[in-house]
């Protein structure tokens, strides 16, 4: 597996190839590897990208504590069949004097945007940069970060970036917990609480309980704080109205200092 460190080398490597691209911040789990496998299925080569993007973290968030497992990550990617990995240094991405930010208005300002107002500007900026650096034919993102997926689809459409953005279904463990690098923060007791998140969202998605009862159920299950638990239009993330054809239930909640997110499509 080739390790590509610079934009120049990336351009040379991907030339004349049909390329899929999988962005990550490292601490890879089976959800990331599922994206790579899908990328290998739909392109000549799949290039995963590992970069812990500081612009996605506010000063009080977990940048320093975020899991860093580069050696294990590279081993997993090679075993999965990735032909190359893009592993740039921070100076390659944010050189001295860097002062540009990409903002996607509207869809980035609700839900996650209300509680992490810095987050989607950091995501939109780094995703725009890496898509222009690699110019992949396909870019793959997990549906666990559903709002992020919609934000990226919007920026690609608005900026006419010639890439097909593809969402891949959320990978879950045997208890239904969505795979996340932050799951590593959970002790056994906290893990058992976390497993209630998918179950409660499933009850909402099937119409067994409403979103307000879902919020109460999360707190009763042991979550310490719920940022949101809500049903939204699956395309706009606005509250559903008479024109809504698809709905999505989305939630973000804390166990101690660990913040977990998840979402499910609503049953019709």
KETI-145293 format. One record per atom (N, C-alpha, C): residue in one letter; x, y negated, z negated. Coordinates in pm, whole numbers, padded with zeros to 5 digits, always signed. Last residue first. Layout:
<nodes>
aXYZ...
</nodes>
This chain:
<nodes>
x-04240-00425-00665x-04345-00495-00592x-04483-00455-00643x-04007-00478-00927x-04092-00386-00853x-04204-00465-00786x-03732-00699-00896x-03863-00669-00953x-03936-00569-00865x-03389-00618-00933x-03500-00654-00846x-03630-00615-00914x-03196-00736-01211x-03262-00627-01138x-03367-00685-01045x-02893-00819-01384x-03014-00856-01309x-03068-00731-01241x-02671-00957-01633x-02724-00846-01554x-02848-00896-01481x-02391-01042-01843x-02499-01078-01751x-02545-00952-01678x-02253-01117-02164x-02285-01020-02060x-02398-01073-01973x-01999-01239-02360x-02118-01277-02283x-02136-01180-02168x-01876-01205-02681x-01877-01147-02546x-02009-01178-02477x-01877-01278-02941x-01826-01378-02846x-01828-01328-02703x-02165-01107-03024x-02048-01175-03078x-02004-01284-02982x-02307-01081-02731x-02285-00994-02846x-02156-01044-02909x-02523-01293-02543x-02399-01274-02618x-02413-01162-02721x-02662-01289-02211x-02674-01283-02356x-02539-01250-02419x-02863-01344-01934x-02728-01361-01988x-02741-01369-02139x-03061-01211-01666x-03037-01242-01806x-02890-01261-01833x-03327-01189-01429x-03187-01215-01459x-03173-01251-01606x-03525-01040-01189x-03514-01072-01330x-03366-01080-01364x-03659-01154-00885x-03543-01095-00952x-03550-01134-01100x-03886-01104-00612x-03851-01159-00742x-03731-01085-00801x-04009-01196-00297x-03921-01108-00375x-03883-01179-00503x-04185-01389-00211x-04207-01251-00166x-04121-01150-00241x-04344-01688-00290x-04240-01594-00327x-04276-01453-00282x-04549-01863-00255x-04472-01827-00136x-04363-01723-00164x-04651-01924-00502x-04735-01844-00412x-04662-01800-00286x-04344-01885-00695x-04470-01951-00662x-04546-01866-00562x-04091-01843-00951x-04175-01792-00842x-04299-01877-00820x-03835-02086-01004x-03948-02009-01057x-04039-01964-00943x-03547-02029-00789x-03646-02116-00849x-03756-02030-00913x-03382-01864-00649x-03366-01865-00794x-03453-01971-00862x-03417-01813-00381x-03387-01950-00420x-03347-01964-00567x-03455-01535-00358x-03378-01607-00256x-03333-01745-00303x-03612-01439-00565x-03484-01371-00537x-03398-01445-00436x-03748-01642-00810x-03752-01610-00668x-03614-01555-00630x-03716-01495-01142x-03700-01601-01043x-03724-01549-00902x-03755-01451-01483x-03790-01399-01352x-03786-01515-01252x-03513-01437-01750x-03612-01504-01668x-03637-01432-01537x-03335-01533-02002x-03395-01407-01961x-03519-01449-01882x-03040-01696-02120x-03163-01694-02042x-03206-01550-02018x-02884-01672-02351x-02882-01795-02274x-03006-01805-02186x-02928-01546-02662x-02972-01525-02525x-02970-01661-02453x-02725-01407-02917x-02781-01526-02852x-02818-01490-02710x-02676-01154-03017x-02667-01269-03107x-02728-01396-03049x-02850-00847-02988x-02779-00957-02923x-02785-01080-03013x-03014-00661-03113x-02885-00692-03174x-02803-00796-03103x-03274-00620-03043x-03180-00510-03017x-03042-00536-03075x-03389-00864-03090x-03422-00755-03182x-03325-00638-03165x-03290-00999-02868x-03247-01041-03002x-03275-00931-03104x-03427-00858-02668x-03281-00863-02669x-03228-00901-02807x-03694-00912-02732x-03644-00775-02742x-03491-00770-02744x-03714-01184-02672x-03731-01139-02811x-03672-01000-02829x-03684-01165-02393x-03588-01243-02474x-03594-01198-02620x-03912-01013-02333x-03779-00961-02304x-03672-01033-02384x-04115-01187-02389x-04100-01069-02475x-03963-01006-02453x-04063-01355-02172x-04055-01406-02309x-04040-01292-02409x-04108-01190-01950x-03973-01239-01977x-03958-01295-02119x-04322-00910-02041x-04288-01032-01969x-04153-01085-02013x-04325-00552-01981x-04322-00667-02071x-04291-00790-01987x-04375-00400-01756x-04415-00347-01886x-04417-00456-01993x-04291-00464-01500x-04413-00527-01549x-04461-00475-01683x-04052-00375-01418x-04165-00286-01391x-04297-00343-01443x-03880-00570-01509x-03891-00552-01364x-04010-00465-01326x-03899-00532-01786x-03953-00654-01724x-03977-00632-01576x-03771-00286-01808x-03910-00299-01852x-03975-00423-01793x-03519-00359-01714x-03596-00261-01640x-03743-00268-01678x-03434-00527-01916x-03458-00584-01784x-03541-00489-01698x-03409-00330-02112x-03508-00436-02130x-03537-00504-01996x-03203-00173-02006x-03332-00113-02038x-03441-00219-02049x-02987-00350-01984x-03046-00295-01862x-03185-00237-01890x-02951-00398-02266x-02974-00506-02169x-03042-00453-02044x-02884-00186-02426x-03025-00228-02424x-03053-00331-02315x-02612-00168-02419x-02687-00075-02333x-02836-00109-02328x-02524-00337-02621x-02517-00382-02481x-02601-00295-02389x-02545-00175-02848x-02635-00290-02831x-02641-00330-02684x-02333-00003-02794x-02468+00051-02806x-02573-00058-02793x-02120-00187-02801x-02154-00118-02676x-02296-00062-02681x-02113-00253-03069x-02153-00354-02973x-02192-00292-02839x-02017-00009-03171x-02147-00061-03215x-02199-00164-03115x-01765+00006-03040x-01868+00108-03018x-02006+00058-03058x-01677-00325-02912x-01651-00205-02992x-01770-00110-02975x-01598-00491-02608x-01700-00437-02697x-01648-00321-02780x-01418-00575-02418x-01419-00647-02545x-01508-00580-02650x-01469-00435-02190x-01354-00392-02270x-01348-00462-02405x-01662-00571-02058x-01707-00460-02143x-01593-00410-02232x-01541-00745-01885x-01562-00792-02023x-01618-00683-02114x-01552-00620-01642x-01422-00625-01710x-01439-00665-01856x-01835-00410-01606x-01779-00545-01614x-01645-00538-01685x-02117-00230-01502x-01972-00232-01521x-01921-00375-01512x-02418-00232-01683x-02347-00279-01564x-02197-00286-01593x-02536+00054-01842x-02469-00074-01859x-02393-00111-01733x-02641+00309-01817x-02707+00200-01746x-02642+00065-01762x-02500+00514-01921x-02607+00459-02005x-02675+00338-01942x-02303+00569-01740x-02404+00673-01762x-02519+00626-01850x-02269+00243-01578x-02217+00363-01642x-02332+00459-01672x-02317+00106-01247x-02350+00119-01389x-02287+00245-01447x-02281-00137-00992x-02240-00007-01046x-02265-00006-01197x-02509-00308-00787x-02438-00302-00914x-02405-00159-00953x-02468-00308-00427x-02544-00283-00551x-02455-00267-00674x-02317-00578-00259x-02310-00434-00286x-02380-00408-00420x-02356-00815+00003x-02376-00778-00135x-02378-00627-00152x-02147-00974+00231x-02227-00855+00206x-02235-00828+00056x-02104-01215+00468x-02100-01191+00324x-02199-01080+00290x-01915-01244+00744x-02038-01179+00700x-02025-01147+00552x-01777-01549+00857x-01762-01424+00782x-01900-01374+00744x-01683-01828+00949x-01723-01712+01029x-01696-01579+00958x-01837-02093+00793x-01721-02004+00783x-01759-01872+00850x-02013-02315+00787x-01990-02241+00912x-01862-02157+00908x-02086-02433+00556x-01955-02471+00609x-01919-02396+00738x-02336-02317+00503x-02325-02462+00516x-02195-02504+00583x-02271-02039+00488x-02365-02090+00587x-02346-02239+00610x-02095-02039+00272x-02051-01985+00401x-02141-02035+00513x-02260-02139+00070x-02143-02218+00112x-02091-02170+00248x-02456-01933+00055x-02492-02070+00090x-02372-02149+00139x-02308-01711-00025x-02379-01706+00102x-02417-01847+00149x-02227-01808-00276x-02127-01784-00170x-02193-01775-00034x-02473-01819-00411x-02393-01941-00395x-02292-01923-00281x-02544-01548-00409x-02626-01645-00336x-02551-01775-00312x-02338-01443-00573x-02356-01395-00436x-02436-01494-00353x-02393-01577-00814x-02268-01602-00743x-02278-01560-00597x-02632-01450-00880x-02633-01592-00848x-02506-01631-00774x-02533-01188-00930x-02630-01214-00823x-02633-01361-00782x-02321-01003-01015x-02311-01149-01019x-02403-01204-00909x-02409-00755-00928x-02415-00787-01070x-02408-00938-01091x-02357-00724-00660x-02485-00786-00696x-02499-00810-00846x-02025-00801-00551x-02120-00718-00624x-02246-00794-00661x-01918-00866-00217x-01937-00914-00353x-02043-00827-00421x-01703-00880+00063x-01795-00802-00019x-01796-00852-00163x-01682-01006+00387x-01642-01024+00248x-01747-00959+00159x-01564-00947+00714x-01664-00915+00612x-01604-00945+00475x-01352-01056+00849x-01478-01039+00920x-01593-01015+00824x-01146-01309+00695x-01195-01173+00712x-01321-01171+00797x-00947-01522+00661x-01040-01516+00775x-01088-01372+00799x-00762-01580+00461x-00763-01446+00519x-00843-01438+00649x-00799-01854+00409x-00664-01796+00413x-00661-01663+00487x-01071-01883+00403x-00997-01953+00508x-00854-01901+00519x-01128-01731+00179x-01187-01694+00307x-01113-01761+00422x-00989-01873-00016x-00942-01739+00021x-01005-01690+00150x-01124-02122-00024x-00981-02115+00007x-00943-01975+00055x-01384-02041-00097x-01361-02113+00030x-01215-02101+00071x-01325-01931-00347x-01378-01845-00241x-01359-01911-00104x-01239-02154-00493x-01145-02045-00468x-01194-01955-00355x-01474-02317-00483x-01345-02367-00435x-01252-02251-00402x-01674-02160-00598x-01689-02207-00460x-01556-02253-00402x-01568-02122-00860x-01592-02009-00770x-01596-02055-00625x-01564-02386-00956x-01441-02307-00950x-01453-02189-00856x-01834-02445-00937x-01739-02526-00860x-01606-02452-00847x-01937-02258-01115x-01957-02236-00973x-01874-02329-00886x-01844-02356-01378x-01814-02224-01324x-01825-02218-01171x-01907-02579-01519x-01780-02580-01445x-01767-02461-01352x-02140-02518-01660x-02146-02614-01549x-02019-02624-01466x-02278-02286-01789x-02137-02291-01753x-02122-02389-01635x-02546-02332-01825x-02468-02293-01942x-02318-02295-01917x-02642-02408-01577x-02684-02483-01695x-02591-02456-01813x-02538-02217-01402x-02493-02355-01392x-02531-02441-01510x-02684-01989-01463x-02542-01995-01501x-02491-02139-01499x-02965-02175-01423x-02920-02051-01487x-02773-02060-01530x-02867-02418-01168x-02961-02356-01261x-02896-02234-01325x-02682-02496-00979x-02704-02585-01094x-02801-02529-01197x-02653-02360-00746x-02548-02341-00846x-02577-02414-00976x-02862-02444-00584x-02866-02307-00636x-02760-02280-00742x-02773-02752-00591x-02899-02681-00595x-02889-02547-00662x-02454-02758-00416x-02560-02817-00497x-02684-02727-00497x-02148-02648-00441x-02271-02606-00373x-02387-02654-00460x-01835-02797-00401x-01955-02787-00484x-02074-02748-00397x-01491-02772-00416x-01608-02742-00334x-01727-02724-00428x-01224-03003-00455x-01321-02912-00516x-01439-02894-00422x-00881-03096-00453x-01006-03075-00382x-01095-02976-00456x-00620-03134-00532x-00723-03220-00590x-00860-03204-00526x-00283-03055-00585x-00413-03004-00541x-00525-03082-00610x-00034-03127-00675x-00114-03230-00610x-00251-03183-00562x+00120-02817-00619x+00128-02949-00683x+00046-03050-00603x-00121-02561-00522x+00010-02627-00519x+00004-02763-00590x-00293-02311-00584x-00309-02449-00631x-00172-02517-00636x-00193-02085-00447x-00334-02121-00441x-00357-02267-00479x+00075-02074-00496x+00030-02050-00359x-00114-02096-00340x+00091-02101-00767x+00140-02212-00685x+00098-02197-00539x+00004-01852-00859x-00082-01969-00878x-00039-02085-00789x+00070-01597-00610x+00102-01671-00731x+00013-01795-00738x-00143-01340-00467x-00070-01467-00462x-00036-01519-00601x-00192-01069-00343x-00155-01096-00481x-00075-01227-00488x-00382-00856-00162x-00334-00994-00162x-00315-01036-00306x-00296-00531-00063x-00360-00615-00164x-00298-00753-00155x-00367-00267+00173x-00289-00383+00126x-00366-00452+00015x-00523-00048+00206x-00397-00051+00280x-00306-00164+00233x-00691+00149-00033x-00664+00015+00018x-00527+00012+00086x-00748+00392-00150x-00720+00389-00007x-00697+00251+00051x-00758+00453-00414x-00887+00434-00345x-00869+00424-00194x-00494+00453-00486x-00565+00581-00487x-00698+00572-00413x-00448+00176-00470x-00377+00266-00380x-00447+00401-00371x-00613+00083-00676x-00638+00042-00538x-00571+00136-00439x-00493+00200-00902x-00631+00233-00866x-00660+00198-00721x-00243+00073-00898x-00250+00218-00886x-00391+00261-00843x-00318-00192-00941x-00254-00155-00814x-00259-00004-00791x-00422-00172-01203x-00506-00217-01091x-00448-00172-00957x-00201-00101-01355x-00310-00005-01341x-00401-00041-01223x-00060-00344-01325x+00000-00218-01283x-00107-00111-01261x-00245-00540-01432x-00203-00540-01293x-00148-00405-01248x-00437-00619-01629x-00392-00478-01616x-00338-00455-01475x-00575-00821-01854x-00475-00827-01747x-00407-00690-01737x-00882-00956-01973x-00793-00839-01955x-00701-00854-01834x-00868-01277-02124x-00923-01195-02015x-00828-01079-01986x-00762-01450-02305x-00794-01316-02353x-00841-01223-02243x-00732-01684-02160x-00613-01621-02217x-00638-01477-02260x-01006-01734-02087x-00901-01717-01988x-00781-01642-02044x-01264-01758-02216x-01171-01649-02249x-01060-01627-02146x-01339-02108-02311x-01371-01972-02267x-01248-01881-02273x-01287-02370-02362x-01326-02287-02477x-01353-02142-02439x-01229-02485-02110x-01124-02476-02212x-01158-02382-02328x-01385-02265-01861x-01380-02389-01939x-01274-02373-02049x-01288-02104-01566x-01296-02098-01711x-01294-02238-01769x-01234-02117-01302x-01363-02059-01338x-01385-02056-01490x-00977-02203-01270x-01082-02303-01250x-01222-02248-01276x-00806-01985-01286x-00827-02067-01406x-00942-02166-01392x-00850-01671-01164x-00870-01810-01125x-00899-01899-01247x-00646-01432-01107x-00721-01478-01224x-00735-01629-01212x-00659-01239-00828x-00612-01371-00875x-00702-01414-00990x-00639-01010-00583x-00633-01023-00728x-00576-01159-00764x-00818-00864-00329x-00748-00986-00368x-00751-00992-00520x-00816-00604-00081x-00857-00661-00208x-00766-00779-00245x-00878-00550+00239x-00776-00620+00161x-00838-00671+00032x-00924-00283+00451x-00984-00359+00342x-00871-00419+00259x-00941-00231+00805x-00865-00237+00681x-00945-00317+00578x-01158-00199+00977x-01032-00127+01002x-00948-00120+00875x-01476-00157+00803x-01371-00235+00869x-01249-00148+00893x-01653-00014+00647x-01709-00105+00747x-01604-00189+00820x-01523+00146+00464x-01622+00208+00552x-01664+00117+00667x-01373-00030+00317x-01302+00065+00404x-01397+00131+00503x-01578-00155+00176x-01497-00231+00271x-01422-00143+00367x-01659+00052+00014x-01752+00000+00114x-01678-00080+00219x-01425+00071-00141x-01469+00185-00059x-01566+00140+00050x-01432-00182-00263x-01321-00146-00174x-01361-00030-00084x-01662-00157-00418x-01655-00262-00315x-01545-00229-00214x-01580+00044-00588x-01693+00071-00497x-01696-00033-00385x-01388-00089-00733x-01343+00014-00639x-01455+00053-00543x-01546-00254-00892x-01456-00313-00793x-01417-00211-00687x-01672-00050-01043x-01750-00142-00962x-01667-00211-00855x-01467+00071-01184x-01528+00145-01074x-01616+00057-00986x-01238-00206-01236x-01316-00091-01281x-01385-00029-01160x-00954-00413-01298x-01043-00343-01206x-01111-00223-01271x-00828-00655-01375x-00897-00570-01473x-01000-00483-01400x-00886-00909-01116x-00811-00804-01182x-00895-00732-01287x-01065-01068-01001x-00975-01134-01095x-00893-01029-01171x-01124-01026-00644x-01133-00985-00784x-01043-01075-00869x-01270-00990-00321x-01207-01076-00421x-01228-01023-00563x-01215-00813-00046x-01280-00794-00175x-01209-00880-00279x-01275-00795+00299x-01203-00863+00193x-01282-00849+00063x-01211-00635+00612x-01300-00664+00499x-01215-00713+00382x-01126-00691+00951x-01086-00693+00812x-01206-00714+00719x-00985-00577+01231x-01119-00604+01178x-01111-00582+01028x-00685-00734+01350x-00752-00626+01278x-00893-00672+01238x-00527-00940+01449x-00579-00839+01543x-00639-00717+01474x-00366-01000+01140x-00382-01036+01281x-00426-00915+01364x-00305-00949+00879x-00442-00923+00921x-00465-00950+01070x-00031-01016+00857x-00076-00879+00832x-00214-00852+00891x-00022-01291+00907x+00049-01199+00997x-00007-01058+00982x-00169-01387+00691x-00213-01416+00828x-00149-01319+00927x-00009-01301+00480x-00146-01251+00492x-00197-01270+00634x+00218-01453+00516x+00227-01308+00534x+00089-01245+00549x+00106-01708+00460x+00169-01679+00589x+00174-01529+00616x+00025-01682+00197x-00076-01707+00300x-00020-01672+00437x+00196-01418+00016x+00183-01554+00069x+00075-01562+00175x+00205-01152-00066x+00217-01257-00167x+00189-01397-00114x+00088-00828-00047x+00104-00952+00029x+00101-01068-00071x+00186-00505-00059x+00154-00618-00146x+00190-00747-00072x+00062-00212+00093x+00143-00333+00107x+00094-00442+00010x+00084+00120+00000x+00000+00000+00000x+00088-00125+00000
</nodes>
